[in-house]
Amino acid sequence: MLIREFASLSLLLCLVLAVYIKEAALLLRLVFHKIGRRPGLSGFFTKPAIAVHLLSIAGIVCLLYAIFIEPEWIEINKVEITTAKLSKTSIRIVQIADTHCYPKDRIEAKVAALVNSLKPDLIVFTGDTVNTPDALPLFRKTLGSLKAGTGKLAVTGNYDYWFLRGRDLFGGTGFQVLKKDSVKLAKNGESIYITGLDFGNGNKWREAISKVPRGYYSIFLYHKPDLIEDIRGSNVDLYLCGHTHGGQIALPVYGAVITFARYGKRYEAGEYKVGDTILYVNRGLGLEGKAPIKARFFARPEITVFDIKPEIGRRP
């Protein structure tokens, strides 16, 4: 965690703690006032006290929303990209990330129905499969039920690399796992290339990208946004990743409190233009497995749709 992120998280926790300590003090003061049978309400309804009460109630409402509503409120984001590297064919790619499945279905059936309704040519999964090994059957069932016209590709994430290494994560799903590979996707006589790195091969991005011929539209899959400034100027048109969860807990205006990523909030969620490359950081679908409270706030679970189309009036 970056120092700035640690400081932001510490400040937020201190502010929340201060509000509830003050609320507890006001309640105790009221109780002792009543026990002593003193007249009045011991300042329980002064303007400053009312402000504390309102903040306390708002905090509880936000917590309930973050635990019970937002984690299941999936957002579909659509991104249209035009390129001179295609002349007649449009390609639809659906990205999912960070499922972090548990053994019982939470939103997995809903995700499968939504993805299939989008009728993608290609589905890509950018890492972090399950929080516990006993969730693998649900994960495989979910990914196996996804349908794509030309292929399904995946890379592993840090959870997969640290806690699930050696397990068959994608068996029976129909997904091809890219370790440091490039594959060619053809549609209607035109082609694009997709390069993927598993989490353990992050330092081998040059070797992987070098396999893509110049002049073709090039998509790069890696779990984190951490390589975006390293690959600046390389043969990558679109870089798809996840990992940050959009902070999972974000604040209005400020955004993600923590990202656990190399550049912190610089690439916390959504679309960025870095040199000639478009970076997209997907907020993911699941919940951080090690978090003490399983919640999302201002960082809804996300499915992203990329429609890559010819740039009218130009030739490659």
C-alpha positions in Angstrom: 0.0 0.0 0.0 1.3 3.4 -1.0 2.0 5.9 1.9 -0.6 8.2 0.5 -3.2 5.5 0.5 -2.4 4.4 4.0 -2.7 8.0 5.2 -6.0 8.4 3.5 -7.4 5.2 4.9 -6.1 6.1 8.4 -7.7 9.6 8.2 -11.0 8.2 7.1 -11.1 5.6 9.9 -10.1 8.2 12.5 -12.9 10.5 11.4 -15.5 7.7 11.5 -14.3 6.6 14.9 -14.4 10.1 16.2 -18.1 10.5 15.2 -19.1 7.3 16.9 -17.1 8.0 20.0 -18.8 11.4 20.3 -22.2 9.7 19.7 -21.5 7.2 22.4 -20.4 10.0 24.8 -23.7 11.9 24.1 -25.7 8.7 24.8 -23.9 7.9 28.0 -24.3 11.5 29.2 -28.0 11.3 28.5 -28.3 8.0 30.4 -26.4 9.3 33.5 -28.5 12.5 33.3 -31.7 10.4 33.5 -30.3 8.2 36.2 -29.6 11.3 38.2 -33.1 12.5 37.5 -31.9 15.8 36.4 -34.3 18.0 34.4 -33.7 18.4 30.6 -31.9 16.3 28.1 -28.3 17.1 28.9 -27.6 18.9 25.6 -28.7 15.8 23.6 -30.5 18.1 21.2 -28.2 21.0 20.8 -27.2 21.8 17.2 -23.7 20.2 17.5 -25.3 17.1 19.0 -27.9 16.9 16.3 -25.1 17.1 13.7 -23.4 14.1 15.4 -26.6 12.1 15.5 -27.3 12.7 11.8 -23.7 11.7 10.9 -24.1 8.6 12.9 -27.4 7.6 11.3 -26.0 8.4 7.8 -23.0 6.2 8.6 -25.2 3.2 9.5 -27.4 3.7 6.4 -24.3 3.8 4.2 -22.9 0.7 5.8 -26.1 -1.2 5.2 -26.3 0.0 1.6 -22.6 -1.0 1.1 -23.1 -4.5 2.5 -26.5 -5.4 1.2 -27.2 -3.4 -2.0 -24.2 -2.2 -3.9 -22.3 -5.5 -4.1 -25.2 -6.9 -6.1 -25.9 -3.8 -8.2 -24.0 -4.7 -11.4 -23.2 -1.9 -13.8 -22.6 -2.4 -17.5 -20.3 0.1 -19.0 -20.0 0.5 -22.8 -16.9 1.9 -24.5 -16.7 2.5 -28.2 -13.3 2.6 -29.8 -12.6 3.5 -33.4 -9.4 2.4 -35.1 -7.8 2.8 -38.5 -6.4 -0.8 -38.1 -9.9 -2.2 -39.0 -11.6 -1.3 -42.3 -14.9 -3.2 -42.3 -15.3 -5.3 -39.2 -16.5 -4.4 -35.7 -15.5 -6.6 -32.8 -17.3 -6.7 -29.4 -15.3 -7.7 -26.4 -16.8 -8.2 -22.9 -14.4 -7.9 -20.0 -15.0 -9.3 -16.5 -12.6 -9.3 -13.6 -12.0 -10.0 -10.0 -14.9 -12.4 -9.4 -13.6 -13.4 -6.0 -16.2 -16.2 -5.8 -17.4 -17.8 -2.6 -18.9 -21.4 -2.6 -22.5 -20.1 -2.8 -23.9 -18.1 -5.7 -24.0 -14.4 -4.9 -24.2 -12.7 -8.3 -22.7 -15.3 -10.5 -25.9 -16.4 -12.3 -26.8 -12.8 -12.9 -23.4 -12.1 -14.4 -23.6 -15.0 -16.8 -27.1 -13.9 -18.0 -25.9 -10.3 -18.5 -22.7 -11.3 -20.3 -24.5 -13.7 -22.7 -27.2 -11.1 -23.4 -24.4 -8.8 -24.7 -23.5 -11.3 -27.5 -19.8 -10.8 -27.4 -17.3 -11.9 -30.0 -14.7 -12.3 -27.3 -14.8 -12.6 -23.5 -11.8 -11.7 -21.5 -11.2 -12.4 -17.8 -8.4 -10.4 -16.1 -7.7 -12.3 -13.0 -8.6 -13.1 -9.3 -10.9 -16.1 -9.5 -12.0 -17.2 -6.1 -11.5 -16.4 -2.4 -11.4 -20.0 -1.3 -10.6 -23.2 -3.1 -14.1 -24.7 -2.4 -15.6 -21.9 -4.6 -13.9 -23.3 -7.7 -16.9 -25.4 -8.8 -19.1 -22.3 -8.8 -16.4 -20.3 -10.6 -15.9 -22.9 -13.3 -19.7 -23.4 -13.7 -20.1 -19.6 -14.2 -17.3 -19.1 -16.7 -18.3 -22.3 -18.5 -21.8 -20.9 -19.1 -20.5 -17.8 -20.8 -20.9 -17.8 -24.6 -18.7 -15.9 -27.1 -18.6 -16.0 -30.9 -14.9 -16.4 -31.4 -13.2 -17.1 -28.1 -12.7 -16.8 -24.3 -9.4 -15.7 -22.9 -8.1 -15.3 -19.3 -5.1 -14.2 -17.3 -4.5 -14.9 -13.6 -4.4 -12.4 -10.8 -2.5 -11.9 -7.6 -4.9 -14.0 -5.6 -4.6 -16.8 -8.1 -0.8 -16.6 -8.0 -0.4 -16.2 -4.2 -3.0 -18.6 -2.9 -4.1 -20.9 -5.7 -1.0 -21.7 -7.7 -1.0 -25.2 -9.1 -4.7 -25.6 -9.1 -6.8 -26.1 -12.2 -8.7 -22.8 -12.1 -10.2 -22.8 -15.6 -10.7 -26.5 -16.4 -13.9 -27.1 -18.3 -14.7 -23.4 -18.7 -13.6 -23.1 -22.4 -11.3 -20.3 -21.5 -7.7 -20.2 -22.9 -5.3 -19.1 -20.3 -2.6 -16.8 -21.5 0.7 -16.9 -19.7 2.9 -14.8 -21.9 1.1 -15.5 -25.2 -0.4 -13.7 -28.1 -3.4 -15.1 -30.0 -4.9 -14.0 -33.3 -8.6 -13.4 -33.4 -10.2 -13.3 -36.9 -13.6 -12.1 -37.9 -14.9 -11.4 -41.4 -11.4 -11.6 -42.9 -9.9 -9.1 -40.5 -7.8 -9.8 -37.4 -6.7 -8.4 -34.1 -4.2 -9.7 -31.6 -4.6 -10.3 -27.9 -1.6 -10.7 -25.6 -1.9 -11.9 -22.1 0.4 -12.2 -19.1 -0.2 -14.2 -16.0 0.6 -12.5 -12.7 3.9 -14.2 -12.3 5.2 -13.0 -15.7 4.8 -9.3 -15.3 8.4 -8.6 -16.1 8.2 -10.4 -19.4 5.8 -8.0 -21.1 8.3 -7.1 -23.8 8.7 -10.7 -24.9 5.0 -11.2 -25.1 4.2 -8.0 -27.0 7.0 -8.6 -29.5 5.0 -11.5 -30.9 2.3 -9.1 -32.3 2.9 -7.9 -35.9 2.9 -4.2 -36.5 -0.2 -2.8 -38.2 -2.7 -5.1 -36.3 -5.0 -3.9 -33.5 -3.3 -5.0 -30.3 -5.0 -5.7 -26.9 -3.0 -6.4 -23.8 -4.4 -8.3 -20.8 -2.8 -8.1 -17.3 -4.3 -8.2 -13.9 -3.0 -4.8 -12.6 -2.6 -1.4 -14.3 1.0 -1.4 -13.0 2.6 -1.9 -16.4 0.9 0.9 -18.3 3.8 3.4 -18.1 6.3 0.8 -18.9 4.6 -0.2 -22.1 4.2 3.4 -23.2 5.2 3.6 -26.9 4.9 -0.2 -27.4 2.7 -1.9 -29.8 -0.4 -1.9 -27.5 -3.7 -0.1 -28.5 -5.9 -1.3 -25.6 -4.7 -2.4 -22.1 -7.4 -4.2 -20.1 -6.9 -4.9 -16.3 -8.7 -5.0 -13.0 -7.4 -5.5 -9.5 -8.2 -2.1 -7.9 -12.0 -2.9 -7.5 -12.3 0.9 -8.0 -11.2 1.1 -4.4 -14.2 -1.1 -3.5 -14.8 1.6 -0.9 -14.7 5.0 -2.6 -15.9 8.5 -1.6 -17.9 11.0 -3.6 -15.6 13.3 -5.6 -12.4 11.8 -4.0 -12.9 8.3 -5.4 -11.0 5.2 -4.3 -9.5 5.3 -0.8 -7.1 2.4 -1.5 -6.1 0.6 -4.7 -3.1 -1.6 -3.8 -1.7 -0.7 -7.2 1.7 0.7 -8.2 0.4 4.2 -9.1 -2.3 4.4 -6.5 -5.2 6.6 -7.5 -3.6 7.7 -10.8 -5.3 4.7 -12.5 -8.0 3.7 -10.0 -10.9 2.8 -12.3 -12.3 3.5 -15.8 -10.7 4.7 -19.0 -7.4 6.6 -19.4 -5.3 7.6 -22.4 -1.6 7.0 -21.8 0.4 7.9 -24.8 -1.1 6.0 -27.8 -2.6 3.3 -25.5 -6.1 3.3 -24.0 -6.0 1.8 -20.5 -9.2 0.5 -19.0 -9.3 -0.5 -15.3 -12.4 -2.7 -14.6 -13.8 -2.4 -11.1 -14.4 -6.2 -10.9 -17.4 -8.1 -9.7 -16.4 -9.6 -6.3 -15.4 -8.6 -2.8 -11.8 -8.6 -1.4 -11.4 -11.9 0.4 -9.3 -10.6 3.3 -11.4 -7.5 4.0 -13.0 -7.5 7.5 -16.3 -6.2 6.0 -17.5 -7.4 2.7 -18.9 -4.3 1.1 -18.8 -1.9 -1.9 -19.5 1.8 -1.7 -19.4 4.1 -4.8 -17.7 1.3 -6.7 -20.4 -0.9 -8.2 -19.4 -4.3 -9.6 -18.8 -3.9 -13.3 -19.1 -5.6 -16.7 -17.4 -3.7 -19.5 -18.3 -3.9 -23.2 -15.8 -2.7 -25.8 -17.1 -2.1 -29.3 -14.0 -1.8 -31.6 -15.0 -0.3 -34.9 -13.4 0.9 -38.1 -12.4 4.6 -38.2 -14.6 5.9 -41.0 -12.7 7.9 -43.7 -9.2 6.5 -42.9 -7.3 3.5 -44.0 -4.7 1.5 -42.0 
